[in-house]
Amino acid sequence: MNSFCTIITANYLPKAVALYKSIVRYDANVKLYVLVTENKPTAPLATSFEGIEIMYVSDLERYPLVNELYKKYAHIDLDFFRWSLKPVLINYLLEKKVTKILYVDCDMFFVNDYQFLFDDLDQSSVLLTPHWKNSDPLENSESFFELFRSGIFTAGFIGANRQAIPALQWWANACHFMMGEHPSLSIHDDQRYLDIFPVYFEGIKIIRHQGCTVGAWSYEHCKRTLVNNEVLINNKYPIIFIHFDNMLVSQILKGYDPLLLPYLNDYQKVFSESGSDLADFLDNIQTYAKASMIKKFKWKFRIRTRIKRFFYYLARSI
């Protein structure tokens, strides 16, 4: 049986349900483990889905590091506590329940078959996906610097099998050592630690399929194109799953990423079918007014950036 896991606060259960509804489209027997970080009951919504198993931190409290992580981070920032639980949860599930698993953030949404990712875990211990941010400092210096601040890989997705347990334990201990954004120390929450995986651990595979973890940050490097009525990334990769965080939703609603609008409409429809409204889970969604044509033109073509790059190459050629 294919298995996924995610971590939420209790009020985000509708997002986990939307995630489940997207993955069950491609595998009727799929399992989603949902760890709720507060020890309080969730809405009865999840009980109507046999493939969803709700877990609580109390279920893990005797597992290594859980209590220590709570004592260290819960009073500082509950996000730190939730993020630091990620390697612990994956490790726990691999030791107790499954042989391989995909962790995804709860605001991921699958729009295509993902079986190849589980097949990759037959040969690889860990799967990582790059952010695919723009790495050209002349086109987008902010994106270039962000690669070194927040990391090469996204922590919103990671695949693992039982051979990954040493890497996961190292990651959990690193998160226990330090969380938060500390640019001078090259620490960015739980994420920068993943940059070490391909060097220090065996069996690490970098997923180069650019249709995985499609997000706002990858717009420049991962061009959305329409080929024979199918949205592809860089004319090659079908979209597998999308990270519908606030930034991407804003980008789509403002008309900057129009080819993803049908997927966002589908995402909103899934929420509605469960009696929820996506707008309730997005900060200030009412302010995401559509931008003017001039702003969209400037955003798409980045005129100032192109002028700067022209003069840079001109200076080099003199």
Backbone bond lengths (Angstrom), bond angles and torsions (degrees), N, CA, C in turn:
res aa  C-N    CA-C-N  psi(-1)  N-CA   C-N-CA  omega(-1)  CA-C   N-CA-C  phi
1 M - - - 1.463 - - 1.526 110.03 -
2 N 1.329 117.11 131.13 1.454 120.94 174.85 1.519 110.23 -73.65
3 S 1.342 116.46 139.36 1.459 120.62 -176.38 1.521 110.96 -132.67
4 F 1.327 114.59 140.10 1.455 123.37 173.86 1.520 107.90 -119.44
5 C 1.335 115.92 163.95 1.456 119.92 170.16 1.519 109.68 -146.08
6 T 1.313 115.59 155.93 1.461 121.97 176.65 1.516 108.47 -151.71
7 I 1.324 116.40 168.77 1.467 122.65 -179.33 1.513 108.27 -129.38
8 I 1.342 116.48 132.84 1.456 120.91 -177.48 1.523 111.05 -139.66
9 T 1.331 115.60 165.59 1.456 120.95 159.56 1.522 106.37 -89.45
10 A 1.319 117.55 158.77 1.463 121.45 -170.63 1.526 112.65 -57.55
11 N 1.325 117.68 -35.25 1.467 120.02 -177.41 1.520 112.88 -72.48
12 Y 1.347 117.69 -11.65 1.459 121.35 -179.91 1.526 112.66 -94.78
13 L 1.316 117.31 13.87 1.462 119.94 179.43 1.533 112.94 -55.63
14 P 1.342 120.34 -40.19 1.478 118.93 177.86 1.529 113.29 -57.90
15 K 1.336 117.84 -31.20 1.466 119.35 176.57 1.526 110.44 -67.81
16 A 1.330 116.66 -41.09 1.461 119.75 177.96 1.521 110.70 -64.04
17 V 1.321 117.04 -37.40 1.468 120.94 177.94 1.528 110.35 -65.78
18 A 1.335 116.88 -40.81 1.465 119.88 177.40 1.528 110.85 -63.07
19 L 1.320 115.98 -40.91 1.467 120.44 175.23 1.525 110.02 -58.83
20 Y 1.333 116.70 -47.86 1.465 120.41 -179.21 1.528 111.27 -60.72
21 K 1.330 116.70 -43.47 1.458 119.74 -179.17 1.529 111.58 -62.28
22 S 1.333 116.54 -29.12 1.462 119.00 178.54 1.521 111.88 -76.93
23 I 1.336 118.20 -36.19 1.467 119.20 -177.70 1.524 112.26 -79.89
24 V 1.338 116.38 -28.55 1.467 118.94 -178.32 1.532 110.92 -73.54
25 R 1.313 117.44 -15.93 1.467 120.37 175.77 1.526 111.57 -60.97
26 Y 1.322 116.49 -29.23 1.466 121.02 -173.60 1.527 112.74 -109.29
27 D 1.333 116.74 -2.03 1.464 120.81 177.63 1.523 107.51 -161.85
28 A 1.320 116.41 104.14 1.465 120.73 -175.28 1.518 112.93 -65.28
29 N 1.335 117.50 -19.30 1.466 120.79 -176.88 1.522 113.43 -103.48
30 V 1.326 117.10 11.93 1.460 120.26 -175.80 1.529 110.86 -67.14
31 K 1.335 115.16 152.03 1.463 122.25 -179.78 1.526 109.29 -118.96
32 L 1.334 116.35 136.41 1.458 121.52 175.38 1.518 109.36 -122.50
33 Y 1.338 116.33 116.47 1.458 122.08 174.83 1.533 107.74 -91.61
34 V 1.325 115.57 125.24 1.466 120.95 -177.35 1.527 108.40 -117.31
35 L 1.324 116.46 113.44 1.462 120.94 177.22 1.524 108.90 -92.20
36 V 1.336 116.27 120.64 1.459 122.65 177.49 1.523 107.81 -97.75
37 T 1.337 116.61 124.87 1.464 119.37 -170.77 1.518 113.82 -81.24
38 E 1.343 118.11 -11.34 1.469 119.03 172.21 1.523 108.94 -103.81
39 N 1.296 116.21 144.47 1.463 120.44 178.23 1.529 109.67 -87.85
40 K 1.319 114.54 65.70 1.458 120.51 175.48 1.511 108.17 -141.55
41 P 1.319 117.30 152.74 1.472 119.90 -173.49 1.517 112.10 -64.96
42 T 1.327 114.81 147.66 1.463 120.93 176.02 1.525 109.14 -94.07
43 A 1.305 115.81 168.66 1.468 120.99 176.70 1.523 109.30 -62.26
44 P 1.328 117.98 151.42 1.477 121.05 -178.43 1.521 113.77 -66.12
45 L 1.333 117.35 -3.46 1.461 121.74 -177.84 1.526 112.15 -51.46
46 A 1.348 117.24 -44.23 1.468 120.62 -173.61 1.519 112.91 -69.45
47 T 1.324 117.54 -26.93 1.466 119.89 -175.44 1.519 112.71 -68.31
48 S 1.324 117.24 -13.75 1.463 119.84 -179.67 1.524 112.37 -84.60
49 F 1.331 116.98 0.80 1.467 120.92 -179.70 1.525 109.12 -119.59
50 E 1.335 115.96 113.59 1.462 120.09 -177.47 1.520 112.35 -62.85
51 G 1.333 116.65 -27.35 1.455 119.89 -176.14 1.510 114.65 -83.10
52 I 1.327 118.45 -1.20 1.465 121.54 178.80 1.526 109.10 -103.93
53 E 1.324 116.21 127.92 1.468 121.06 174.56 1.529 108.40 -118.40
54 I 1.327 114.88 116.52 1.460 121.07 -179.93 1.526 109.44 -84.46
55 M 1.322 115.75 132.68 1.455 122.33 176.48 1.534 108.36 -124.63
56 Y 1.329 115.42 156.46 1.460 120.71 178.35 1.520 109.45 -125.67
57 V 1.319 115.38 159.60 1.460 119.64 179.59 1.521 110.54 -57.62
58 S 1.326 116.52 -32.63 1.463 119.80 178.75 1.526 111.44 -61.47
59 D 1.331 117.77 -26.04 1.469 120.69 177.30 1.523 111.23 -69.06
60 L 1.348 115.94 -21.88 1.461 120.53 -176.49 1.526 113.09 -108.43
61 E 1.335 117.53 1.38 1.455 119.10 -167.61 1.530 113.69 -61.18
62 R 1.324 118.33 -23.96 1.465 120.23 177.02 1.523 112.28 -90.65
63 Y 1.332 115.93 -0.13 1.455 119.99 179.69 1.523 109.25 -83.10
64 P 1.350 118.23 147.41 1.468 120.57 -175.15 1.522 113.54 -52.00
65 L 1.301 115.82 136.53 1.468 127.28 172.45 1.523 115.16 80.60
66 V 1.322 120.29 -19.18 1.457 120.41 -171.12 1.523 111.79 -58.75
67 N 1.331 117.33 -51.09 1.462 120.15 -179.61 1.525 111.57 -65.07
68 E 1.337 115.99 -37.58 1.462 119.11 179.09 1.519 111.25 -65.62
69 L 1.321 116.60 -40.27 1.464 120.33 177.44 1.521 110.92 -63.91
70 Y 1.317 116.46 -39.66 1.465 119.75 179.47 1.530 110.49 -64.34
71 K 1.313 116.21 -46.92 1.463 119.92 -179.44 1.523 112.23 -63.11
72 K 1.315 116.64 -33.58 1.464 119.98 -176.29 1.523 112.45 -80.47
73 Y 1.340 117.96 -37.67 1.461 119.79 -168.68 1.525 115.98 -114.31
74 A 1.326 118.95 -26.82 1.468 119.87 -171.24 1.521 112.62 -59.83
75 H 1.327 117.27 -35.24 1.464 119.92 -178.71 1.530 112.25 -83.25
76 I 1.345 116.83 -11.58 1.468 121.28 179.38 1.524 110.25 -93.97
77 D 1.325 115.91 -55.23 1.465 121.54 -177.56 1.523 107.49 -160.64
78 L 1.323 116.81 117.02 1.466 119.84 -178.19 1.521 112.25 -64.75
79 D 1.338 117.08 -23.96 1.461 119.25 174.47 1.525 110.42 -63.41
80 F 1.330 116.63 -40.68 1.469 119.85 178.11 1.528 110.26 -58.96
81 F 1.330 115.66 -43.71 1.467 120.25 179.44 1.525 110.02 -62.41
82 R 1.328 117.25 -45.81 1.462 121.05 -177.76 1.525 110.78 -64.00
83 W 1.329 117.09 -46.52 1.464 120.04 -178.83 1.529 111.67 -65.36
84 S 1.320 116.63 -37.72 1.470 119.40 -178.66 1.523 112.12 -69.53
85 L 1.341 116.93 -19.67 1.463 120.50 177.87 1.521 113.61 -77.04
86 K 1.330 116.41 -13.12 1.460 120.42 -174.25 1.537 112.20 -56.49
87 P 1.341 119.66 -56.99 1.473 118.37 179.64 1.520 112.82 -65.07
88 V 1.335 116.83 -29.17 1.469 120.25 178.69 1.524 109.94 -66.36
89 L 1.329 117.20 -46.06 1.468 120.79 179.97 1.525 110.89 -62.65
90 I 1.324 117.12 -47.30 1.465 120.04 -179.25 1.524 110.12 -59.98
91 N 1.323 115.82 -44.38 1.460 121.22 179.00 1.535 110.62 -60.50
92 Y 1.317 116.52 -47.39 1.463 121.62 179.85 1.527 111.57 -57.33
93 L 1.327 116.47 -47.97 1.464 120.34 -177.75 1.524 111.59 -64.99
94 L 1.329 116.60 -37.29 1.465 119.54 178.63 1.528 111.22 -68.08
95 E 1.301 117.29 -35.34 1.468 120.13 -179.59 1.524 112.46 -78.29
96 K 1.334 117.12 -31.76 1.460 120.40 -170.69 1.530 115.42 -107.29
97 K 1.366 117.55 -27.89 1.457 117.27 -166.73 1.523 115.85 -132.65
98 V 1.327 119.26 -35.72 1.464 120.96 -170.56 1.531 110.17 -133.81
99 T 1.337 115.66 165.99 1.468 120.30 176.81 1.529 112.19 -101.66
100 K 1.324 116.79 -20.80 1.461 121.14 175.12 1.523 108.37 -154.79
101 I 1.338 115.51 153.28 1.458 118.60 -173.34 1.523 110.03 -158.16
102 L 1.331 115.74 153.88 1.453 122.04 172.71 1.524 108.29 -114.41
103 Y 1.337 116.15 123.04 1.456 119.98 170.16 1.520 107.93 -91.33
104 V 1.349 116.64 133.93 1.466 121.16 173.53 1.522 108.51 -139.03
105 D 1.324 116.99 144.93 1.454 120.59 173.54 1.519 109.49 -60.71
106 C 1.326 115.96 153.41 1.471 119.65 -172.03 1.520 112.98 -69.41
107 D 1.345 118.27 -16.69 1.469 119.53 179.00 1.524 112.62 -96.59
108 M 1.319 116.71 19.41 1.461 121.36 169.48 1.531 108.76 -80.56
109 F 1.335 115.96 153.26 1.454 121.26 -179.37 1.522 108.42 -145.64
110 F 1.336 115.97 121.16 1.466 121.16 -175.68 1.526 110.10 -89.98
111 V 1.335 114.73 135.87 1.470 120.76 -177.72 1.526 111.39 -126.80
112 N 1.335 116.94 7.78 1.452 121.28 179.99 1.528 109.26 -157.09
113 D 1.305 115.45 167.17 1.461 121.63 -177.95 1.531 111.10 -63.35
114 Y 1.321 116.62 133.37 1.470 123.39 -175.97 1.528 113.05 -113.58
115 Q 1.328 118.14 8.41 1.460 121.14 -173.61 1.529 112.00 -56.35
116 F 1.333 117.65 -33.33 1.466 120.02 -177.72 1.524 111.83 -60.52
117 L 1.325 117.91 -25.79 1.463 120.50 178.48 1.535 110.64 -69.89
118 F 1.307 116.55 -41.41 1.469 119.70 175.86 1.526 110.46 -68.17
119 D 1.335 117.16 -36.21 1.466 119.90 176.43 1.526 110.57 -62.23
120 D 1.329 117.20 -37.74 1.468 120.55 178.46 1.525 111.43 -61.70
121 L 1.331 116.97 -29.28 1.464 120.26 -179.23 1.525 112.57 -75.67
122 D 1.325 117.13 -5.33 1.474 119.63 171.60 1.522 110.91 -75.43
123 Q 1.326 116.33 -21.93 1.461 121.08 -176.96 1.538 112.88 -116.79
124 S 1.304 117.84 -17.17 1.465 121.94 -175.58 1.521 109.86 -125.98
125 S 1.321 116.26 146.40 1.464 120.42 -178.29 1.519 112.31 -83.09
126 V 1.332 117.09 -33.53 1.468 121.97 -177.63 1.524 108.87 -136.67
127 L 1.338 116.18 139.61 1.458 122.14 172.98 1.522 108.56 -113.60
128 L 1.322 116.16 130.36 1.461 122.18 177.08 1.520 109.45 -124.03
129 T 1.337 116.87 146.49 1.462 120.52 175.21 1.522 109.60 -118.70
130 P 1.333 117.46 131.34 1.460 120.47 176.51 1.527 111.67 -69.27
131 H 1.328 115.25 157.72 1.453 119.72 172.52 1.529 111.45 -69.67
132 W 1.300 117.08 -27.23 1.463 122.61 -175.58 1.529 111.35 57.28
133 K 1.322 115.72 41.71 1.465 119.20 173.46 1.527 109.08 -75.47
134 N 1.305 115.71 161.95 1.458 120.95 179.35 1.522 109.41 -66.54
135 S 1.322 117.02 119.60 1.468 121.54 -176.37 1.526 112.96 -97.41
136 D 1.340 116.56 5.55 1.464 120.46 179.77 1.525 109.28 -92.37
137 P 1.346 118.32 111.02 1.467 120.06 -176.66 1.521 113.59 -64.77
138 L 1.348 117.24 -20.54 1.458 119.80 179.70 1.523 111.78 -81.33
139 E 1.305 116.76 -32.00 1.461 120.04 178.78 1.517 111.33 -78.42
140 N 1.324 116.53 -42.85 1.459 119.90 -176.88 1.523 108.54 -154.49
141 S 1.312 115.78 91.03 1.468 119.80 -175.94 1.520 111.33 -64.83
142 E 1.353 117.96 -33.66 1.455 120.54 -179.36 1.527 110.52 -63.54
143 S 1.345 116.02 -44.87 1.460 120.11 177.64 1.526 110.81 -63.16
144 F 1.316 116.48 -40.04 1.467 121.74 178.68 1.528 110.54 -59.36
145 F 1.326 116.67 -48.97 1.471 119.99 -179.23 1.528 111.30 -67.61
146 E 1.332 116.23 -31.40 1.454 120.01 -178.28 1.530 111.55 -64.65
147 L 1.323 117.05 -29.87 1.463 120.01 176.02 1.521 111.35 -58.33
148 F 1.326 116.69 -33.34 1.458 120.77 -178.25 1.525 112.05 -90.49
149 R 1.335 116.45 -17.91 1.464 119.50 178.39 1.521 111.98 -87.41
150 S 1.346 116.00 -48.73 1.466 118.93 -173.88 1.520 113.36 -101.00
151 G 1.335 117.99 -14.62 1.451 119.53 174.59 1.514 114.50 112.53
152 I 1.318 114.84 160.59 1.467 121.94 -179.29 1.524 110.98 -74.25
153 F 1.337 116.31 -38.70 1.464 121.07 -172.47 1.524 111.17 -107.00
154 T 1.327 115.61 150.51 1.457 120.46 175.50 1.527 110.19 -86.73
155 A 1.322 115.62 137.94 1.463 120.22 175.69 1.521 111.22 -89.67
156 G 1.330 116.62 5.51 1.459 120.18 176.71 1.512 113.37 -80.07
157 F 1.321 116.30 -8.85 1.460 121.60 177.09 1.527 108.38 -144.54
158 I 1.316 116.59 135.52 1.467 121.07 169.48 1.524 107.91 -156.97
159 G 1.328 115.56 133.91 1.463 120.73 174.65 1.510 109.29 -104.91
160 A 1.327 117.19 147.79 1.465 119.67 -177.90 1.522 110.84 -154.95
161 N 1.338 115.04 148.11 1.464 120.94 167.94 1.529 108.27 -120.64
162 R 1.311 118.08 -173.81 1.465 120.10 -172.41 1.523 113.63 -66.79
163 Q 1.330 117.13 -21.22 1.467 119.48 176.02 1.533 111.30 -71.30
164 A 1.327 116.52 -11.59 1.469 121.01 -179.35 1.526 112.69 -84.58
165 I 1.321 118.13 -5.98 1.466 120.00 -172.71 1.530 113.00 -56.30
166 P 1.337 121.29 -42.91 1.480 118.90 177.17 1.528 112.56 -59.04
167 A 1.338 117.82 -40.52 1.459 120.76 178.56 1.524 110.92 -66.24
168 L 1.324 116.58 -40.60 1.455 120.63 179.93 1.526 111.00 -65.97
169 Q 1.324 117.17 -38.92 1.461 120.24 178.60 1.525 110.93 -66.87
170 W 1.333 115.93 -38.12 1.468 118.93 175.83 1.528 110.05 -63.18
171 W 1.335 116.13 -44.20 1.460 121.16 -179.50 1.530 110.70 -61.82
172 A 1.326 117.09 -43.05 1.461 120.68 179.08 1.526 111.23 -61.74
173 N 1.326 116.64 -42.26 1.471 120.16 178.98 1.525 111.26 -67.22
174 A 1.338 116.98 -35.64 1.465 120.25 177.51 1.528 110.38 -65.88
175 C 1.342 116.84 -41.68 1.460 120.29 176.91 1.525 111.03 -63.92
176 H 1.322 116.49 -36.92 1.471 120.22 176.73 1.522 110.55 -65.91
177 F 1.312 116.99 -35.02 1.463 121.23 179.47 1.522 111.32 -66.56
178 M 1.344 117.43 -45.63 1.468 119.35 -177.90 1.531 111.16 -159.88
179 M 1.335 114.78 133.91 1.461 122.59 172.00 1.516 108.30 -127.39
180 G 1.326 116.04 171.41 1.455 120.73 179.02 1.517 111.54 99.79
181 E 1.316 115.57 179.39 1.461 121.60 179.18 1.520 109.18 -100.07
182 H 1.321 114.83 114.42 1.464 121.88 179.78 1.525 107.45 -132.28
183 P 1.340 117.56 79.43 1.468 120.74 -174.62 1.526 113.76 -56.54
184 S 1.318 117.44 -37.07 1.462 119.34 -178.15 1.517 112.36 -67.22
185 L 1.352 115.84 -19.93 1.463 121.26 178.92 1.525 111.73 -105.50
186 S 1.337 116.80 4.05 1.472 122.25 -178.52 1.526 112.34 60.64
187 I 1.344 116.31 35.60 1.462 121.48 177.64 1.522 108.88 -111.68
188 H 1.341 116.13 130.59 1.463 121.89 175.40 1.532 107.55 -134.10
189 D 1.318 115.79 89.16 1.464 122.68 -180.00 1.535 110.70 51.02
190 D 1.342 117.02 -131.05 1.466 120.67 -179.75 1.528 111.87 -91.15
191 Q 1.334 117.38 -2.12 1.466 120.65 -163.66 1.525 114.92 -86.48
192 R 1.328 118.34 -45.21 1.466 119.71 -175.82 1.528 112.51 -62.25
193 Y 1.315 116.30 -23.70 1.463 119.70 179.20 1.521 111.99 -60.90
194 L 1.334 116.83 -27.77 1.465 120.29 -178.47 1.524 112.29 -65.96
195 D 1.337 117.65 -22.99 1.467 120.24 179.44 1.521 112.00 -60.71
196 I 1.329 116.20 -23.78 1.463 121.57 -177.95 1.530 112.33 -78.82
197 F 1.315 116.86 -26.12 1.465 120.89 -171.44 1.531 114.44 -51.67
198 P 1.333 119.69 -49.74 1.474 118.75 -175.31 1.527 113.65 -65.61
199 V 1.327 117.50 -16.08 1.462 120.91 -177.67 1.527 111.35 -94.62
200 Y 1.315 116.90 -43.04 1.459 120.94 -170.91 1.529 114.40 -97.27
201 F 1.335 117.47 -11.12 1.461 119.16 -177.36 1.526 110.59 -129.97
202 E 1.330 115.05 148.92 1.458 122.07 -178.93 1.528 110.71 -84.95
203 G 1.320 114.68 155.80 1.465 120.40 171.70 1.515 114.87 75.69
204 I 1.328 117.60 20.00 1.458 120.40 179.82 1.532 109.53 -84.73
205 K 1.316 116.88 127.07 1.463 120.27 177.79 1.520 109.65 -115.89
206 I 1.316 115.81 130.85 1.457 121.94 175.02 1.528 107.89 -92.88
207 I 1.331 116.24 118.47 1.461 121.05 -179.75 1.525 108.34 -74.33
208 R 1.302 116.26 112.74 1.459 121.10 -177.07 1.533 112.06 -96.25
209 H 1.316 116.27 3.18 1.466 121.30 174.26 1.530 106.80 -72.66
210 Q 1.326 116.24 110.56 1.459 120.62 -172.56 1.527 113.51 -77.50
211 G 1.314 116.98 0.50 1.455 120.47 173.69 1.506 112.92 -86.05
212 C 1.325 117.30 1.87 1.466 122.02 177.55 1.530 109.84 -96.48
213 T 1.317 115.13 137.01 1.468 122.82 -179.38 1.522 111.34 55.21
214 V 1.308 116.27 51.09 1.463 120.43 175.89 1.526 108.60 -67.92
215 G 1.331 116.22 124.15 1.459 120.13 -176.24 1.509 112.26 -141.63
216 A 1.317 115.45 176.61 1.466 120.89 -179.70 1.519 111.12 -61.71
217 W 1.328 116.59 -37.79 1.471 121.62 -175.18 1.525 113.26 -67.25
218 S 1.325 117.45 -19.37 1.467 120.27 -174.51 1.526 112.49 -97.96
219 Y 1.332 118.12 7.57 1.458 121.19 -172.42 1.526 112.37 -56.51
220 E 1.340 117.23 -42.52 1.458 119.63 -174.75 1.522 112.54 -74.70
221 H 1.311 116.67 -41.99 1.466 119.33 -177.90 1.523 111.37 -80.35
222 C 1.318 117.66 -34.52 1.464 122.81 -177.38 1.523 109.16 -107.82
223 K 1.328 115.90 82.68 1.462 121.61 -176.42 1.520 110.59 -66.23
224 R 1.309 116.12 132.23 1.457 121.40 174.57 1.530 107.89 -85.51
225 T 1.305 116.54 125.62 1.462 120.41 -178.84 1.521 109.19 -132.36
226 L 1.321 115.91 153.37 1.457 121.48 178.45 1.522 108.62 -107.54
227 V 1.333 115.92 114.53 1.461 121.89 -177.54 1.529 107.92 -125.84
228 N 1.330 115.74 115.49 1.470 120.74 -178.65 1.527 111.69 51.68
229 N 1.329 114.64 45.23 1.472 122.86 177.89 1.526 113.44 66.61
230 E 1.315 117.75 16.38 1.459 121.31 175.23 1.531 108.91 -118.89
231 V 1.328 115.95 133.57 1.463 120.13 177.10 1.527 108.74 -78.53
232 L 1.317 115.82 122.20 1.455 122.05 178.53 1.524 109.09 -120.20
233 I 1.311 115.39 159.55 1.450 121.46 172.74 1.526 107.76 -99.57
234 N 1.326 115.13 122.33 1.471 121.45 -178.67 1.530 112.34 53.55
235 N 1.335 115.61 39.46 1.470 122.44 177.50 1.522 114.10 60.96
236 K 1.332 117.64 14.16 1.462 119.64 -172.32 1.522 113.98 -133.15
237 Y 1.314 117.84 -46.54 1.462 121.20 -168.38 1.526 112.02 -102.81
238 P 1.340 118.27 123.13 1.472 119.32 171.68 1.527 109.40 -67.63
239 I 1.309 116.27 149.44 1.465 120.30 179.41 1.525 108.94 -73.95
240 I 1.327 115.72 128.09 1.468 121.44 178.79 1.524 110.72 -97.92
241 F 1.332 117.10 -51.89 1.463 119.06 175.02 1.518 110.47 -150.70
242 I 1.335 113.51 153.47 1.464 122.66 -171.33 1.518 108.78 -122.59
243 H 1.342 115.56 141.51 1.466 121.23 177.43 1.525 108.14 -98.43
244 F 1.334 116.42 98.21 1.459 121.59 -176.82 1.528 110.85 -85.76
245 D 1.326 117.04 65.45 1.452 119.80 173.43 1.530 108.87 -83.14
246 N 1.331 116.71 176.19 1.461 120.70 -177.25 1.520 112.39 -56.70
247 M 1.339 116.04 -39.64 1.456 120.08 -176.47 1.524 111.08 -62.69
248 L 1.324 116.95 -45.27 1.465 119.56 -178.06 1.522 111.01 -69.28
249 V 1.336 117.49 -42.32 1.458 119.91 178.65 1.521 110.42 -59.22
250 S 1.328 116.81 -43.36 1.460 120.95 177.45 1.524 110.56 -61.30
251 Q 1.314 116.45 -43.97 1.459 121.91 -179.08 1.527 111.29 -60.47
252 I 1.329 116.08 -41.45 1.469 120.47 -179.30 1.528 110.43 -69.83
253 L 1.346 117.15 -46.90 1.457 120.64 -176.45 1.522 112.79 -66.71
254 K 1.317 116.29 -26.67 1.458 119.60 177.16 1.524 112.27 -82.57
255 G 1.319 116.69 -1.86 1.452 120.45 176.32 1.508 114.50 86.90
256 Y 1.348 117.65 9.45 1.460 120.59 -179.05 1.527 112.00 -79.71
257 D 1.326 116.95 -22.71 1.470 121.34 -175.31 1.529 108.63 -132.79
258 P 1.336 117.73 61.36 1.473 121.34 -168.07 1.517 114.85 -64.13
259 L 1.334 118.35 -28.65 1.466 119.11 -177.26 1.527 112.11 -70.93
260 L 1.324 117.18 -14.16 1.470 119.56 177.00 1.521 112.29 -92.20
261 L 1.325 118.03 -4.24 1.463 120.51 -177.94 1.531 112.85 -59.29
262 P 1.342 120.72 -43.30 1.470 118.73 178.23 1.529 113.12 -59.36
263 Y 1.333 117.16 -34.22 1.465 120.33 178.20 1.529 110.76 -69.85
264 L 1.338 116.42 -38.61 1.462 119.55 176.85 1.527 110.44 -65.51
265 N 1.319 116.93 -39.40 1.470 119.97 177.11 1.520 110.80 -61.45
266 D 1.320 116.77 -40.55 1.464 121.31 177.54 1.529 110.42 -63.98
267 Y 1.325 115.92 -42.34 1.470 121.49 178.28 1.526 110.22 -59.97
268 Q 1.325 116.98 -45.94 1.461 120.83 178.75 1.529 111.13 -63.75
269 K 1.316 116.74 -37.02 1.461 120.54 179.56 1.526 110.97 -64.72
270 V 1.317 116.93 -40.00 1.469 120.77 178.49 1.525 110.22 -61.93
271 F 1.322 117.27 -40.07 1.464 120.32 175.73 1.523 110.90 -61.58
272 S 1.322 116.07 -46.35 1.459 120.46 -177.50 1.522 111.33 -61.54
273 E 1.326 116.58 -39.64 1.467 120.46 -179.49 1.525 111.70 -63.45
274 S 1.333 116.43 -23.62 1.468 120.39 178.81 1.522 111.97 -95.05
275 G 1.343 116.41 7.12 1.451 120.11 178.94 1.515 113.77 80.87
276 S 1.326 117.46 21.21 1.458 121.70 -179.52 1.522 109.42 -122.02
277 D 1.324 114.66 167.25 1.459 121.36 178.32 1.513 108.44 -124.40
278 L 1.323 116.56 121.42 1.456 120.90 -178.97 1.528 111.39 -55.08
279 A 1.332 117.53 -34.74 1.465 121.33 -178.20 1.525 112.04 -58.11
280 D 1.334 116.94 -26.93 1.463 120.36 -179.80 1.522 112.67 -70.16
281 F 1.331 116.79 -14.42 1.456 120.90 -175.58 1.525 112.62 -112.98
282 L 1.321 116.18 10.94 1.459 120.74 179.81 1.519 108.80 -124.09
283 D 1.316 116.96 127.82 1.456 121.41 -178.18 1.529 110.33 -67.63
284 N 1.327 115.12 127.10 1.463 121.87 172.45 1.528 113.16 53.92
285 I 1.331 117.04 38.59 1.469 119.11 -178.64 1.528 110.91 -61.89
286 Q 1.349 116.88 -26.80 1.455 119.31 -179.53 1.525 111.91 -67.77
287 T 1.315 117.96 -17.53 1.465 120.71 179.62 1.529 112.28 -88.84
288 Y 1.324 117.30 -2.74 1.463 120.13 -178.72 1.530 110.27 -81.91
289 A 1.312 115.57 56.71 1.462 119.94 -179.19 1.514 109.88 -66.62
290 K 1.301 115.57 152.40 1.463 118.84 179.67 1.522 109.78 -67.99
291 A 1.303 115.12 136.54 1.454 120.59 -177.97 1.528 110.25 -76.48
292 S 1.336 115.61 159.72 1.460 120.30 177.32 1.522 109.93 -69.78
293 M 1.306 116.37 163.26 1.459 120.78 179.21 1.529 111.06 -61.10
294 I 1.338 116.63 -35.67 1.467 119.93 179.85 1.519 110.56 -64.50
295 K 1.358 116.31 -44.27 1.462 119.41 179.98 1.527 111.09 -64.75
296 K 1.332 116.02 -40.46 1.460 118.78 179.08 1.523 110.97 -64.46
297 F 1.326 116.73 -38.98 1.466 120.74 178.25 1.530 110.27 -63.57
298 K 1.328 116.79 -46.06 1.462 121.15 179.99 1.525 110.83 -63.12
299 W 1.337 116.12 -40.15 1.463 119.84 -178.36 1.522 110.62 -67.82
300 K 1.324 116.71 -41.12 1.459 120.57 -175.40 1.518 111.91 -70.60
301 F 1.308 116.25 -42.50 1.461 118.88 -171.98 1.529 113.74 -99.63
302 R 1.362 116.76 -11.29 1.466 120.68 175.79 1.528 111.48 46.61
303 I 1.333 115.95 60.93 1.463 120.93 -173.00 1.523 111.88 -58.52
304 R 1.340 116.79 -45.00 1.467 119.57 -178.60 1.523 110.98 -60.40
305 T 1.333 116.38 -41.52 1.464 120.50 179.89 1.523 110.94 -63.57
306 R 1.330 116.50 -41.47 1.458 119.77 -179.43 1.536 111.12 -65.46
307 I 1.334 116.58 -37.69 1.462 119.64 178.18 1.530 110.60 -65.66
308 K 1.321 116.01 -44.69 1.466 120.53 179.02 1.521 110.34 -59.91
309 R 1.341 115.98 -43.46 1.461 118.91 -178.88 1.528 111.03 -66.19
310 F 1.334 117.18 -36.99 1.465 120.89 178.19 1.523 110.93 -59.43
311 F 1.339 116.55 -47.29 1.461 119.47 -178.61 1.529 111.92 -69.74
312 Y 1.352 116.40 -30.49 1.464 119.43 177.28 1.530 110.29 -64.14
313 Y 1.333 116.49 -48.22 1.463 119.72 -179.72 1.535 110.81 -68.09
314 L 1.334 116.36 -33.17 1.449 119.63 177.16 1.526 110.78 -63.27
315 A 1.339 115.94 -43.47 1.460 120.94 179.64 1.519 110.63 -64.04
316 R 1.324 117.81 -37.98 1.464 120.49 -180.00 1.502 112.44 -67.49
317 S 1.339 116.02 -29.33 1.454 119.69 -175.56 1.553 112.68 -83.85
318 I 1.320 115.77 -12.98 1.479 119.08 -179.25 1.520 111.39 -79.88
